[in-house]
Amino acid sequence: MEPTEERRYLLALACLYSNRPRQLRQLKTMYGSAVEAWKHIHETDMNVALRKADEEEEFIVKHTISVWTEDDSDYPQRLKECPDAPLLLFGKGNMRPNEGRMVSVVGTRTCTDRGRDLTRQFVLDLAQRCPDVTIVSGLAYGIDVAAHKAALEAGVPTLIVAGHGLDRIYPAMHRNIAVAALKNGGILTEYMSRTEPEKYNFVARDRIIAGMSDAVVVVESKERGGALITAGMANDYNRSLFAFPGRVQDETSRGCNQLIRDQKAALIEDADDFLRLMLWDTKAPAAVQTQIPLQIEELTENEQIIFDKLHEQEDGMQINYIVQETRLSYPQVSSTLMMLEMKNLVRGLPGGIYRAIK
């Protein structure tokens, strides 16, 4: 979606109705366009919203962020079926959400070793039998990040659905996984830059994880948690829902056992069970598209400053030292380093050290 007056007012409306996606959708439907809707609303802070929209447009253009509305062919078609689907989606990477099969894999943040092993084996086996699959999850600790890692290991695309803007990665510890996903998959969010990773954002984020997929698989879940929220949304959207069973005394399996007991999720033990129940023919999988390499983009002023500094130091620089050397603020350096990683110009190393890729 190219910058237009319609996009400007969509961004402004999104600022005003950031936590009211249904109301925003109703407004646009009622008036036929964001431009017309803007003329008929009487909200406080409308001028502030317009200013934020213009600032967001600068961020989008500067960092080559993809922006999709329901009218765009790249907008996830499965998600369009959901009544509370976001009107705007922001993406970074090499995403094809309408090609092949989409499977969301979710679970508790405090998973067991068994849960990690189940996740890895399920994704590896699924990728082997169904190479046109894309693994969707939320990059959280535990099952989510295990699913992303397994997808990267298997060489199939993985999509991260974030509960914040694209100017940061949360949790920061998983930055390298997110950067790797940009080359075969990407990061998707409904939130503008400078949106903090607040708890309620992740609850809203879960509906995208459920809605954009053919099926949702819960590996481990406690009696309460985000995985069960995603599972509930999968049921609401008539998505296929599956769960791995566990021992009755295992706290991290109580949610999965409950889903199975209440006949909300089908019991599976491996990828073969999943494929059989989905009735997916894996003998002749759809052709996997050749990955499109990321293009080197023109650097912003801060990106150039930091990249030049890192280029001078073959062993890399610690982030606090970069702040001292460049005299930029810590948030500026952190967000700029993330953008340089996305452009495959900088690599993050343990200990907060960053090195230019030469």
C-alpha positions as CSV (number, residue, x, y, z in Angstrom):
1,M,0.0,0.0,0.0
2,E,1.6,3.2,-1.2
3,P,1.4,6.4,0.9
4,T,-2.0,8.0,0.2
5,E,-4.5,10.3,1.9
6,E,-6.5,7.3,2.8
7,R,-3.5,5.7,4.5
8,R,-2.8,8.8,6.4
9,Y,-6.3,8.9,7.9
10,L,-6.3,5.2,8.5
11,L,-3.1,5.7,10.6
12,A,-4.7,8.6,12.4
13,L,-7.9,6.6,13.1
14,A,-5.7,3.7,14.3
15,C,-4.1,6.1,16.8
16,L,-7.5,7.0,18.2
17,Y,-9.0,3.5,18.2
18,S,-5.9,1.4,18.9
19,N,-7.8,-0.7,21.5
20,R,-11.1,-0.7,19.7
21,P,-10.6,-2.7,16.5
22,R,-14.3,-3.5,16.0
23,Q,-15.4,0.1,16.4
24,L,-12.7,1.2,13.9
25,R,-13.9,-1.4,11.5
26,Q,-17.5,-0.2,11.9
27,L,-16.6,3.4,11.3
28,K,-14.8,2.6,8.0
29,T,-17.6,0.3,6.9
30,M,-20.2,2.9,7.7
31,Y,-18.6,5.8,5.8
32,G,-16.8,3.7,3.1
33,S,-13.3,5.1,3.7
34,A,-11.0,6.4,6.4
35,V,-11.1,9.9,4.8
36,E,-14.9,10.1,5.1
37,A,-14.9,8.6,8.6
38,W,-12.5,11.2,9.8
39,K,-14.9,13.9,8.7
40,H,-17.7,12.5,10.9
41,I,-16.0,11.7,14.2
42,H,-15.6,14.0,17.1
43,E,-12.8,12.6,19.3
44,T,-10.4,14.4,21.5
45,D,-6.8,14.6,20.4
46,M,-7.6,14.4,16.7
47,N,-4.7,16.8,15.9
48,V,-2.4,14.7,18.0
49,A,-3.5,11.6,16.1
50,L,-2.8,13.3,12.7
51,R,0.7,14.3,13.9
52,K,1.4,10.8,15.1
53,A,0.1,9.4,11.7
54,D,2.6,11.7,9.8
55,E,5.4,10.6,12.1
56,E,4.5,6.9,11.6
57,E,4.5,7.5,7.8
58,E,8.1,8.7,8.1
59,F,9.0,5.6,10.0
60,I,7.3,3.3,7.5
61,V,9.1,4.9,4.5
62,K,12.5,5.2,6.3
63,H,12.5,1.5,7.3
64,T,10.7,0.0,4.3
65,I,7.9,-1.4,6.4
66,S,5.1,-3.1,4.5
67,V,1.6,-1.8,5.3
68,W,-1.4,-3.9,4.4
69,T,-5.2,-3.2,4.5
70,E,-7.9,-5.7,3.7
71,D,-7.9,-4.4,0.1
72,D,-4.3,-5.5,-0.5
73,S,-3.6,-8.9,-2.0
74,D,-0.9,-9.6,0.6
75,Y,-3.2,-9.1,3.5
76,P,-3.7,-12.6,5.2
77,Q,-6.9,-13.9,3.5
78,R,-7.7,-16.2,6.4
79,L,-7.6,-13.3,8.8
80,K,-10.1,-11.3,6.7
81,E,-12.7,-13.9,7.7
82,C,-12.5,-12.7,11.3
83,P,-14.9,-10.0,12.5
84,D,-12.3,-8.2,14.6
85,A,-9.4,-8.5,12.1
86,P,-7.2,-5.4,12.2
87,L,-7.7,-2.9,9.4
88,L,-4.0,-2.2,9.3
89,L,-1.1,-4.6,9.5
90,F,2.6,-3.7,9.5
91,G,5.2,-6.2,8.4
92,K,8.9,-6.6,7.9
93,G,10.7,-9.5,6.1
94,N,10.0,-11.9,3.4
95,M,6.3,-12.8,4.1
96,R,3.9,-14.7,2.0
97,P,0.9,-15.3,4.3
98,N,-1.4,-16.5,1.5
99,E,0.9,-19.2,0.1
100,G,1.0,-22.7,1.4
101,R,-0.4,-23.9,4.7
102,M,-0.3,-21.9,7.9
103,V,0.0,-23.6,11.3
104,S,0.2,-21.8,14.6
105,V,2.2,-23.5,17.4
106,V,1.7,-22.0,20.9
107,G,2.1,-22.9,24.6
108,T,3.2,-21.8,28.0
109,R,6.2,-19.6,28.6
110,T,7.4,-21.9,31.4
111,C,7.5,-25.0,29.4
112,T,9.3,-28.3,30.3
113,D,12.1,-29.9,28.4
114,R,9.5,-32.4,27.2
115,G,7.5,-29.5,25.8
116,R,10.5,-28.1,23.9
117,D,11.3,-31.5,22.5
118,L,7.7,-32.1,21.4
119,T,7.6,-28.8,19.7
120,R,10.9,-29.3,17.9
121,Q,10.0,-32.8,16.7
122,F,6.5,-31.8,15.7
123,V,7.7,-28.9,13.6
124,L,10.6,-30.8,12.0
125,D,8.4,-33.8,11.1
126,L,5.6,-31.4,9.8
127,A,8.1,-29.5,7.6
128,Q,9.5,-32.8,6.2
129,R,6.0,-34.1,5.3
130,C,4.6,-30.7,4.4
131,P,7.3,-28.4,3.1
132,D,4.9,-25.7,2.1
133,V,4.0,-25.0,5.7
134,T,4.6,-21.8,7.6
135,I,4.9,-21.9,11.4
136,V,3.2,-19.0,13.2
137,S,3.8,-18.0,16.8
138,G,4.5,-15.1,19.1
139,L,8.3,-15.2,19.9
140,A,7.5,-15.5,23.7
141,Y,9.7,-17.6,26.0
142,G,9.0,-21.3,26.0
143,I,6.9,-23.0,23.3
144,D,6.7,-20.0,21.0
145,V,10.4,-19.5,20.5
146,A,11.0,-23.3,20.3
147,A,8.5,-23.4,17.4
148,H,10.3,-20.5,15.6
149,K,13.7,-22.1,16.2
150,A,12.5,-25.5,14.8
151,A,11.1,-23.8,11.7
152,L,14.4,-22.1,11.0
153,E,16.2,-25.4,11.6
154,A,13.8,-27.1,9.2
155,G,14.1,-24.4,6.6
156,V,10.4,-23.5,6.4
157,P,9.1,-19.9,6.8
158,T,8.1,-18.7,10.3
159,L,6.0,-15.7,11.1
160,I,6.3,-13.8,14.3
161,V,3.1,-11.9,15.4
162,A,4.2,-9.1,17.7
163,G,2.4,-7.3,20.5
164,H,4.3,-4.1,19.9
165,G,5.6,-1.8,17.2
166,L,8.4,-2.7,14.7
167,D,10.9,-0.4,16.3
168,R,11.8,-3.1,18.9
169,I,11.9,-6.8,19.6
170,Y,10.4,-8.3,22.7
171,P,11.7,-10.2,24.4
172,A,15.1,-8.7,23.5
173,M,16.8,-12.0,24.2
174,H,15.1,-13.4,21.1
175,R,16.4,-10.7,18.8
176,N,18.6,-13.1,16.8
177,I,15.7,-15.4,16.2
178,A,13.6,-12.5,14.9
179,V,16.4,-11.3,12.6
180,A,16.8,-14.8,11.2
181,A,13.1,-15.0,10.6
182,L,13.2,-11.9,8.4
183,K,15.0,-14.0,5.8
184,N,12.4,-16.7,5.6
185,G,9.2,-15.3,7.1
186,G,9.0,-12.1,9.0
187,I,7.4,-10.1,11.8
188,L,3.8,-8.9,11.7
189,T,2.0,-6.6,13.9
190,E,-1.1,-4.3,14.1
191,Y,0.8,-1.9,16.3
192,M,2.6,1.3,15.3
193,S,6.1,2.1,16.3
194,R,6.6,3.3,19.9
195,T,3.9,0.9,21.0
196,E,5.1,-0.7,24.2
197,P,4.8,-4.5,24.8
198,E,1.9,-4.1,27.3
199,K,0.1,-7.1,28.6
200,Y,-3.2,-6.3,26.9
201,N,-1.5,-6.0,23.5
202,F,-0.5,-9.6,23.6
203,V,-4.1,-10.7,24.4
204,A,-5.2,-8.8,21.3
205,R,-2.2,-10.2,19.3
206,D,-3.4,-13.8,20.0
207,R,-6.5,-13.3,17.8
208,I,-4.1,-12.7,14.8
209,I,-2.1,-15.8,15.6
210,A,-5.4,-17.8,15.6
211,G,-7.1,-16.1,12.7
212,M,-4.4,-16.2,10.1
213,S,-3.8,-19.9,10.4
214,D,-5.4,-23.1,9.2
215,A,-4.9,-24.8,12.5
216,V,-3.6,-24.0,16.0
217,V,-1.5,-26.5,18.0
218,V,-1.2,-26.2,21.8
219,V,1.9,-28.1,23.0
220,E,1.9,-27.3,26.7
221,S,-0.4,-25.0,28.7
222,K,-1.3,-24.3,32.3
223,E,-4.9,-23.9,33.4
224,R,-4.7,-20.2,32.4
225,G,-2.5,-18.3,30.0
226,G,-2.1,-16.9,26.5
227,A,-2.1,-20.3,24.8
228,L,-5.7,-21.0,26.1
229,I,-6.7,-17.5,24.9
230,T,-5.4,-18.3,21.4
231,A,-7.2,-21.7,21.6
232,G,-10.4,-20.0,22.5
233,M,-10.1,-17.6,19.6
234,A,-9.3,-20.5,17.2
235,N,-12.6,-22.1,18.3
236,D,-14.4,-18.8,17.7
237,Y,-13.0,-18.5,14.2
238,N,-13.7,-22.2,13.4
239,R,-10.1,-23.0,13.1
240,S,-8.9,-26.6,13.7
241,L,-7.5,-26.9,17.2
242,F,-5.1,-29.6,18.5
243,A,-3.4,-30.3,21.8
244,F,-0.7,-32.6,23.0
245,P,-1.9,-34.5,26.1
246,G,0.2,-34.7,29.3
247,R,0.2,-36.5,32.7
248,V,-2.6,-35.4,35.0
249,Q,-0.1,-34.3,37.7
250,D,1.8,-32.0,35.3
251,E,0.9,-28.4,35.8
252,T,2.1,-27.5,32.3
253,S,-0.3,-30.0,30.7
254,R,-3.5,-29.1,32.6
255,G,-4.6,-26.6,29.9
256,C,-4.1,-29.1,27.1
257,N,-5.9,-31.9,29.0
258,Q,-8.8,-29.5,29.7
259,L,-9.1,-28.6,26.0
260,I,-9.2,-32.3,25.1
261,R,-11.6,-33.2,27.9
262,D,-14.0,-30.4,26.9
263,Q,-13.8,-31.6,23.3
264,K,-12.5,-28.2,22.2
265,A,-9.2,-29.6,20.8
266,A,-8.3,-32.9,19.1
267,L,-5.7,-35.0,20.8
268,I,-2.5,-35.5,18.8
269,E,0.8,-37.3,19.7
270,D,2.8,-36.3,16.6
271,A,2.8,-34.7,13.2
272,D,1.3,-37.8,11.6
273,D,-1.8,-37.5,13.8
274,F,-2.1,-33.8,12.9
275,L,-1.8,-34.4,9.1
276,R,-4.3,-37.3,9.2
277,L,-6.9,-35.2,11.1
278,M,-6.3,-32.2,8.8
279,L,-6.8,-34.5,5.8
280,W,-3.8,-32.9,4.2
281,D,-2.3,-34.8,1.3
282,T,1.4,-34.7,1.8
283,K,2.4,-37.0,-1.0
284,A,2.7,-34.2,-3.5
285,P,3.2,-31.0,-1.5
286,A,2.8,-27.6,-3.2
287,A,6.1,-26.2,-4.6
288,V,8.0,-24.1,-2.1
289,Q,8.8,-20.6,-3.4
290,T,12.4,-19.6,-3.8
291,Q,13.4,-17.2,-1.1
292,I,13.7,-13.6,-2.2
293,P,16.9,-12.2,-0.7
294,L,16.6,-9.0,1.3
295,Q,17.8,-6.0,-0.5
296,I,20.3,-3.6,1.0
297,E,18.5,-0.4,1.8
298,E,19.7,3.2,2.0
299,L,20.8,3.9,5.5
300,T,19.4,6.6,7.7
301,E,21.8,9.1,9.4
302,N,21.8,7.2,12.7
303,E,22.2,3.9,10.9
304,Q,25.2,5.2,8.9
305,I,26.8,6.6,12.1
306,I,26.6,3.3,14.0
307,F,27.5,1.1,11.0
308,D,30.6,3.2,10.4
309,K,31.6,2.8,14.0
310,L,31.1,-0.9,14.0
311,H,33.0,-1.2,10.7
312,E,36.0,0.3,12.4
313,Q,36.0,-2.4,15.1
314,E,36.6,-5.9,13.7
315,D,35.8,-7.5,17.1
316,G,32.6,-5.5,17.5
317,M,31.4,-3.1,20.1
318,Q,29.3,-3.4,23.3
319,I,26.0,-1.5,23.1
320,N,26.9,0.8,26.0
321,Y,30.2,1.7,24.3
322,I,28.3,2.5,21.0
323,V,26.2,4.9,23.0
324,Q,29.3,6.6,24.4
325,E,31.0,6.8,21.0
326,T,28.1,8.0,19.0
327,R,26.5,10.3,21.7
328,L,23.1,8.9,20.7
329,S,20.6,7.9,23.4
330,Y,20.4,4.3,24.4
331,P,16.9,3.9,22.9
332,Q,18.1,5.4,19.6
333,V,21.1,3.0,19.5
334,S,19.0,0.0,20.4
335,S,16.3,0.6,17.8
336,T,18.9,1.5,15.1
337,L,20.9,-1.7,15.8
338,M,17.7,-3.7,15.3
339,M,17.1,-2.0,11.9
340,L,20.6,-2.7,10.9
341,E,20.2,-6.3,11.9
342,M,17.0,-6.4,9.8
343,K,19.0,-5.1,6.8
344,N,21.5,-7.9,7.4
345,L,24.3,-5.4,8.0
346,V,25.0,-6.1,11.7
347,R,25.0,-9.2,13.8
348,G,24.2,-9.3,17.5
349,L,26.5,-11.4,19.7
350,P,26.2,-12.6,23.3
351,G,26.9,-9.9,25.9
352,G,25.3,-7.1,24.0
353,I,28.1,-6.9,21.5
354,Y,27.4,-6.0,17.9
355,R,29.6,-6.6,14.8
356,A,29.3,-5.3,11.3
357,I,28.8,-7.9,8.6
358,K,31.5,-7.3,6.0
